[in-house]
C-alpha cells in the first residue's frame, strides 16, 4: 500500500531511545498491519497524544497502541505533527481554548515551548492548557477516527460496487454470446446438421 512509504519504518522506530524499554513487543505484526481497526484507532491515538502538553508523547502513544492493538507507525506519524515548529501555535491555541472554557482571564500573550518557560508559568497556565489540550486532542482525534472509518467504508463499498458491475458485465457478455450462437447455430450444431444430410 502506498501509505507505507510515508510512515516511520521499523528501523526508525527501533532507533527511538525512549522506546527501548518496550523491547520487541512493539514489533509484533498485529501492531503494523493496515486495517480499518488499526488505522482508525492509531490515528485517534496519534492525534490525541500530539496535543498532550508534556514530554513523552511518543512513549504514551506507543503504549496506547500496544494496549488498543493498533498501528504504531500511523500513531507516531500523528504524534509527530506536534514538533518544535508547530508546538507554539498548538499550545497557544489550546491555552486560549482552556481559558475560554474555564472563564479565566487570558494572562499569557504567547507560548514558548521550553521547559524553562513552562515551569516559570506553570502556576498560571497549567489548568487552561491541560483542559484545552485534552479537549482539542479528543476532538481532533475523534474527527480523524470518524473520517478514517467513513473513508474505509466508502472504499469498501466502491470496491464491492465495481465487482458487482464486473459480474453484471460478464453475465451480459456471456448471455449475448449465447444468444448469438443460438441464432447462428453453434459449430457443433452445424456439424450435426451437415452429417444428418
N, C-alpha and C positions, 0 to 999 in steps of 0.2 A: 504494500500500500504506500502511495506517495507521501502520506503524512509522516511516515517513519523518518524520512530524511531531515525533517525539521525538529525532531525530538532528540533529547540527550541520549547518547549511546551508552551501552553497558560500561565501556571504558571510562567515559566521562563521569558516570555515577560512581564507579569504583574509585575514582581519584578524589572524591569529596571526603576529606578527612573526617568531617563531623559525622559521617555515616559508617565509619569503620567499625564501630561497636556493634552494629547490626549484622556484621559478617555476611555470609552467603544467603541469609534469609531473604534479602531484598532482590535476589536474582532468581527466585522461584518463577518458573514460566508463567503461572497464572497472573503474576503482577506485571507482566509485559505484554499480554495479549490485548488485541484491539477488538472489543465487542461493545455492545450497547451499554451493558452494566459498567464495565471497567472504564470506558471513556467518559460517560456522563458523570459518574461519581468522582473520577480523577480530576475532571475539570472543576467540579464543585470544591474539592479539597484544595486544589492549587489556587483557585481564585479566592477562597476563604482565607487561606494561610497567607497569601500575599498582602492582605490588609492587616495582619497582626502586627501591632506596633512594638515588636520585640525581636531580639536576635533569635536565631534558631528556627526560622520559618521553614527551612528545608527539612530539618530533622523532624519537626512536628508533622509536616506534610507526608513524609515517608512512613512514619509510624502510623498515621491515619490510613495510608494506603494499605499497609500490611494488615491492619485491623479490619478495614472495609473490604479488602480484596479487590483493589482497583489498580489501574495502570500507573506505575511510578513515573515513567518519562513524561506523560501528559501532565501529571500533577506538578512535577518540577518545572515544566515549561510555564505553567500557570503561576507558580511561586516567583519565578524569575522576572515576571512583569514588574515586580517590586525590586528596584535596583537604585543605585545612587542617583541616577538621572530622574527617575520617576517618584522616588520617595518623598521629596519635599512637597510636591503638589498633592500627592495622595494623602499624606498625613495632615497637611494643612486643611484639605477638604474634609477629612474625617473629623478633625478637631472642630471645625466650623459646624459640621452636622451635629456633633455631640453637644456643643454649647446651645444650639437651637433646640435640640430635643430636651435638654435639661433646663432650658430657660435661664442659662447663666450668661453673664456679660462676657463679651469677647475681649480677653486680655492679651492675646498674642497677635502680632501683626504678620509674623512669618515663622515657619518651622525650619529649624536647622537639623538635619538628620545625623546628629552626632551624639554620642553618649554623654559628653560634657554638657551640651545644651539641654538634653533631656533630663539629666539628673538635676541640673540647676532649676529647670522649670517644672519638674515632676509634680510638685505640690499644687501647681496651678492647672496643668493640662491633663493629668492622668485620667480623671473621671470622664471628661468630654471626649478625650482622644480615644480611650478604650471603648466607650459606648459607641461613638461614631464609627470606629474601625470594625467593631463586631457587627453593627447593623449594615455597614457597607459590604463587608465580607459575605455575610449571609445573603444579602440582596443580589450582589453581583454573582456569587457562586450559584445561587438558586436559578438565576437567569441563564447562566451558562449550562447548568444541568438540564433545564427545560428545553433550551434551544437544541442541545445535542439529541435529546430524546425525540423531539419533533423532526429534526433533520434525518435522524436514523430511520424513523418510521416512514417519512416521505420517501427516502431512498429505497427502503424495502418494498413499499407499495409500488413505486415506479418500476422496480425490477420485476415484481410479480405481474404488473400490467403488461410489460414488454414480453414476458414469457407467454402470457395468455394470448397476446396478439400474434406472436410467432406460431403458437399452436393452431390458432384460427387460420392463419395464412397457409400453414402446411396442410390443414384439413381441407381448405378451399382448393388448394392446388391439386391435392390428391383426388378430390371429388370431380374437379374439372377434367383431369386426366382420364378418370374412369368414364366420364360421360363421353369424351371424345372417342375413346376406344370402343365404347358400346355403339356409338353412331357409325364409326368407320369400320368396325369389326376388328378384333384383335388378330394378330398374326396366326395364333393357334386356330381361331375360328375360320379364318380364310383357308388355312391348310386343310382343315377337316372338310370344308365345303368343296374344295377342289378335288380331294380324294373321293368324295362321295359321287362326283360326276364321273 
